[in-house]
């Protein structure tokens, strides 16, 4: 299990960095008014230079990618209920996502900003969970239908 966690974490690092780049490109296209905005201006100001801010943001995205990937082994613990798996995965990912978002300036630095960011995280977490659940439910249904068809042939 430890080897699987480490391997997933190593895979998650470039995936997190790539997703971070996709997000900055997309947000620049939407809000950048023709300019590429790799980081929140406040973050650049806080760090002191754009290149250092971009490097730190990339490292933070790598951490997020690694943690999300490492935590994915939770879904393979068969003796846990889906509720327990979801709760533990949520707590692990949210406990990394919230501080990173605060450090990188992705949320307004206030209680209201943190609450809004957390609610957005919950929304996207829930949407991803529902999508994965629907896919898995479909696959299980398909397997069950195949088994029933095979049973009827016998």
C-alpha positions as CSV (number, residue, x, y, z in Angstrom):
1,X,0.0,0.0,0.0
2,X,2.9,2.4,0.8
3,X,4.4,1.9,-2.6
4,X,1.1,2.5,-4.3
5,X,0.6,5.8,-2.3
6,X,4.1,7.0,-3.2
7,X,3.7,6.1,-6.9
8,X,0.4,7.9,-7.1
9,X,1.9,10.9,-5.3
10,X,4.7,11.1,-7.8
11,X,2.2,10.9,-10.7
12,X,0.0,13.5,-9.0
13,X,2.8,16.1,-8.9
14,X,3.0,16.8,-12.7
15,X,-0.8,16.3,-13.0
16,X,-1.3,19.0,-10.3
17,X,1.1,21.3,-12.0
18,X,-0.5,20.8,-15.4
19,X,-4.0,21.4,-14.0
20,X,-2.7,24.6,-12.4
21,X,-1.4,25.8,-15.8
22,X,-4.8,25.0,-17.4
23,X,-6.5,27.0,-14.7
24,X,-4.2,30.0,-15.1
25,X,-4.6,29.9,-18.9
26,X,-8.4,29.6,-18.7
27,X,-8.7,32.4,-16.1
28,X,-6.4,34.6,-18.2
29,X,-8.5,34.1,-21.2
30,X,-11.7,35.0,-19.3
31,X,-10.4,37.8,-17.0
32,X,-7.0,38.7,-18.3
33,X,-8.2,41.3,-20.9
34,X,-5.6,39.9,-23.4
35,X,-2.8,39.5,-20.9
36,X,-1.5,36.2,-19.3
37,X,-2.0,36.4,-15.6
38,X,-0.2,33.5,-14.1
39,X,-0.9,34.4,-10.4
40,X,-3.2,36.6,-8.4
41,X,-1.6,40.1,-8.4
42,X,-1.7,40.1,-4.6
43,X,0.4,36.9,-4.5
44,X,3.0,38.4,-6.8
45,X,3.1,41.5,-4.7
46,X,3.4,39.4,-1.5
47,X,6.2,37.2,-2.9
48,X,8.1,40.1,-4.5
49,X,8.5,38.9,-8.0
50,X,6.3,37.3,-10.6
51,X,8.8,34.5,-11.4
52,X,9.1,33.5,-7.7
53,X,5.3,33.7,-7.3
54,X,4.8,31.5,-10.4
55,X,7.4,29.0,-9.1
56,X,5.8,28.9,-5.6
57,X,2.3,28.5,-7.1
58,X,3.6,25.6,-9.3
59,X,5.0,23.9,-6.2
60,X,1.7,24.4,-4.4
61,X,-0.2,22.9,-7.3
62,X,2.3,20.0,-7.2
63,X,1.5,19.5,-3.6
64,X,-2.3,19.5,-4.3
65,X,-1.8,17.0,-7.1
66,X,0.3,14.7,-5.0
67,X,-2.1,14.8,-2.1
68,X,-5.2,14.2,-4.2
69,X,-3.5,11.3,-6.0
70,X,-2.1,9.8,-2.8
71,X,-5.5,10.0,-1.0
72,X,-7.1,8.2,-3.9
73,X,-6.1,4.9,-2.4
74,X,-8.9,5.5,0.1
75,X,-11.4,4.4,-2.6
76,X,-9.8,1.0,-2.7
77,X,-10.4,0.2,1.0
78,X,-13.2,-2.2,0.5
79,X,-14.1,-2.7,4.1
80,X,-14.9,1.0,4.5
81,X,-18.4,2.3,3.6
82,X,-18.7,4.8,0.7
83,X,-19.6,7.4,3.3
84,X,-16.4,6.8,5.3
85,X,-14.3,6.8,2.2
86,X,-15.9,10.1,1.0
87,X,-15.5,11.7,4.4
88,X,-11.9,10.8,4.9
89,X,-11.0,11.7,1.3
90,X,-12.8,15.1,1.7
91,X,-11.1,15.9,5.0
92,X,-7.7,15.1,3.6
93,X,-8.1,17.1,0.4
94,X,-9.9,20.0,2.0
95,X,-7.2,20.2,4.7
96,X,-4.6,20.7,2.0
97,X,-6.7,22.8,-0.5
98,X,-7.8,25.4,2.0
99,X,-4.3,26.4,3.3
100,X,-2.9,26.3,-0.2
101,X,-5.7,28.5,-1.5
102,X,-5.1,31.0,1.3
103,X,-1.3,31.1,0.8
104,X,-1.6,31.5,-3.0
105,X,-4.3,34.2,-2.7
106,X,-6.9,32.2,-4.5
107,X,-9.4,33.2,-1.8
108,X,-10.2,36.6,-0.3
109,X,-8.3,36.8,3.0
110,X,-11.3,37.0,5.3
111,X,-13.7,34.7,7.0
112,X,-16.3,35.3,4.3
113,X,-13.7,34.7,1.6
114,X,-12.7,31.4,3.3
115,X,-16.3,30.3,3.6
116,X,-17.1,31.1,0.0
117,X,-14.0,29.3,-1.2
118,X,-14.9,26.3,1.0
119,X,-18.4,26.2,-0.4
120,X,-17.0,26.4,-4.0
121,X,-14.7,23.5,-3.1
122,X,-17.6,21.5,-1.7
123,X,-19.6,22.2,-4.9
124,X,-16.8,20.9,-7.2
125,X,-16.0,18.0,-4.9
126,X,-19.7,17.0,-4.9
127,X,-20.0,17.4,-8.6
128,X,-16.9,15.2,-9.2
129,X,-18.1,12.7,-6.7
130,X,-21.6,12.4,-8.3
131,X,-20.1,12.0,-11.7
132,X,-17.8,9.2,-10.6
133,X,-20.6,7.6,-8.7
134,X,-22.9,7.7,-11.7
135,X,-20.1,6.1,-13.9
136,X,-19.4,3.4,-11.4
137,X,-23.1,2.7,-10.9
138,X,-23.5,2.3,-14.7
139,X,-20.5,0.0,-14.9
140,X,-21.9,-2.2,-12.0
141,X,-25.3,-2.3,-13.7
142,X,-23.7,-3.3,-17.0
143,X,-21.7,-6.1,-15.2
144,X,-24.9,-7.3,-13.5
145,X,-26.8,-7.4,-16.8
146,X,-24.0,-9.4,-18.4
147,X,-24.0,-11.9,-15.5
148,X,-27.8,-12.2,-15.8
149,X,-27.5,-12.8,-19.5
150,X,-24.8,-15.5,-18.9
151,X,-26.9,-17.1,-16.2
152,X,-29.9,-17.3,-18.6
153,X,-27.8,-19.0,-21.2
154,X,-26.9,-21.8,-18.8
